[in-house]
Amino acid sequence: MRQRIETERLILRPMDFADASAIHEHCRDGSIARYTARVPHPYPLLAAELYVLTARAAHGKRPGGSWAIARRDDDVLIGACGAFKRKPEDEGIEIGYWTGPSVRGQGIATEAGRALIAAVREDLSPPSITAGHFEDNPASGRVLEKLGFAYTGETRRLFSMGRMDYAVSLDMALAV
């Protein structure tokens, strides 16, 4: 697995322990937790540190992995993305991402998503790439549409740790 993916404005790289404080800061307002399944709210610094340690330990040992999204000019973490299998026996890959509140609406998620998808296709050649978003987060759906995803018509009820409740996720698949 590669160690770095570069775009015009961004670097996707393995998490570094120094990223924990930036992750903690981005996750403090609860908006990231609300629109993801695995981010709790409140999000203590210890949770960010454990996330980074887990992501670093797994990097290169499983398909896709977790990546820090950092600005190319200063290498400061502004989000995260990843590619993973829902179940070990799955042939396809699912992607996910979040960006910090201060950089939303700037095309960061789209740029990082494009780079992640290209790397996944090159490194893993999966038969399919899927994604999803909670139905009350249409902005994420627009990002995925820009990346070439289309709605499958399938939905899932996922538990969101940030909501401490279930929410409906709309499934999407990347057109070949």
C-alpha positions in Angstrom: 0.0 0.0 0.0 1.3 3.4 -0.9 2.3 5.9 1.8 1.2 9.1 0.2 -1.3 10.3 -2.4 -0.9 13.9 -3.7 -3.4 16.2 -5.5 -3.2 19.8 -6.5 -4.1 21.1 -3.0 -4.0 18.0 -0.8 -1.9 15.2 0.6 -3.5 11.9 1.7 -1.2 10.2 4.1 -1.3 7.7 7.0 -2.4 9.2 10.3 0.3 10.5 12.6 0.0 10.8 16.3 0.3 14.5 16.0 -3.0 14.5 14.1 -5.0 13.6 17.2 -5.4 17.2 18.4 -6.5 18.4 15.0 -9.1 15.5 14.8 -10.3 16.4 18.2 -10.7 20.1 17.3 -12.6 19.3 14.1 -14.9 16.8 15.9 -15.8 19.1 18.8 -18.9 20.8 17.3 -20.7 17.4 16.7 -21.4 17.9 13.0 -18.9 15.2 11.9 -20.4 12.8 14.5 -23.9 13.5 13.3 -23.1 12.5 9.8 -20.9 9.5 10.4 -21.6 6.1 12.0 -18.5 5.7 14.1 -17.6 9.1 15.5 -19.1 9.7 19.0 -20.1 13.0 20.4 -18.7 14.4 22.6 -15.3 13.4 21.1 -12.6 13.5 23.8 -9.0 13.9 22.9 -8.3 10.3 24.1 -10.8 9.0 21.5 -8.9 10.8 18.8 -5.6 9.4 20.0 -7.0 5.9 20.0 -8.4 6.4 16.5 -5.0 7.5 15.2 -3.2 4.6 16.9 -5.7 2.1 15.5 -5.5 3.6 12.0 -1.7 3.6 12.0 -1.5 0.0 13.2 -3.9 -1.1 10.5 -2.4 1.0 7.6 -1.1 -1.3 4.9 -2.5 -4.4 6.6 -6.0 -4.2 5.2 -7.4 -3.1 1.9 -7.7 0.6 1.5 -7.0 1.9 4.9 -7.6 5.2 6.7 -6.0 8.4 5.4 -5.4 11.9 6.8 -6.5 14.6 4.4 -3.9 17.4 4.9 -3.3 20.7 3.1 -0.3 20.3 0.7 1.2 23.7 1.7 1.4 23.0 5.5 0.5 19.3 6.0 -2.2 20.3 8.6 -5.0 17.7 8.9 -8.3 19.0 7.6 -10.2 15.8 7.3 -10.0 12.0 6.9 -11.0 9.4 4.4 -10.8 5.7 4.0 -11.6 2.6 2.0 -12.7 -0.6 3.6 -14.7 -3.8 3.2 -18.0 -3.9 5.0 -17.4 -7.6 5.7 -14.2 -9.5 5.3 -15.7 -11.7 2.6 -16.8 -8.7 0.5 -15.2 -8.3 -2.9 -15.9 -4.6 -3.3 -14.7 -1.6 -1.4 -16.7 1.1 0.4 -15.3 4.6 0.8 -16.0 7.2 3.5 -14.8 10.7 4.4 -15.3 13.7 6.6 -13.9 17.2 6.4 -13.5 19.8 9.1 -16.2 22.5 9.5 -13.9 25.3 8.4 -13.1 23.8 5.0 -16.5 22.6 3.9 -17.8 23.9 0.6 -14.3 24.2 -0.8 -14.2 21.0 -2.8 -11.9 19.3 -0.4 -14.0 16.1 0.0 -14.4 15.9 -3.8 -10.7 16.3 -4.4 -9.7 13.8 -1.7 -12.4 11.4 -2.9 -11.2 11.5 -6.5 -7.6 10.7 -5.4 -8.7 7.9 -3.0 -10.8 6.3 -5.7 -8.0 6.4 -8.2 -5.6 4.8 -5.7 -8.1 2.1 -4.7 -8.7 1.2 -8.4 -5.0 1.1 -9.1 -3.9 -0.8 -5.9 -6.8 -3.1 -5.3 -8.8 -3.3 -8.6 -12.0 -4.0 -6.7 -15.0 -5.2 -8.8 -17.1 -2.4 -7.2 -16.8 0.7 -5.1 -19.7 1.8 -3.0 -20.5 4.6 -0.5 -23.4 6.0 1.4 -24.7 8.9 3.3 -27.3 9.6 5.9 -30.5 10.9 4.3 -30.3 14.1 6.2 -26.9 14.9 4.8 -27.6 15.7 1.1 -24.3 17.6 0.8 -22.4 14.3 1.1 -24.7 12.9 -1.6 -23.7 15.8 -3.9 -20.0 15.1 -3.3 -20.6 11.4 -4.2 -22.5 12.3 -7.3 -19.6 14.6 -8.4 -17.3 11.5 -8.0 -19.5 9.4 -10.3 -21.7 7.6 -7.8 -25.4 6.9 -8.4 -28.1 5.9 -5.9 -28.8 2.2 -5.9 -32.3 2.5 -4.4 -31.1 0.5 -1.4 -31.1 1.9 2.2 -29.7 0.7 5.5 -30.4 1.6 9.1 -27.1 2.3 10.6 -26.3 3.2 14.2 -24.7 6.6 14.5 -22.6 7.0 17.6 -22.9 10.8 17.4 -26.7 10.6 17.4 -26.9 7.6 19.8 -29.6 6.4 17.5 -30.3 4.7 14.2 -30.4 6.7 10.9 -31.2 5.8 7.4 -28.2 5.6 5.0 -28.7 5.9 1.3 -26.5 3.5 -0.7 -24.6 4.6 -3.8 -22.4 2.8 -6.2 -19.7 4.1 -8.5 -20.4 3.7 -12.1 -17.8 1.6 -13.9 
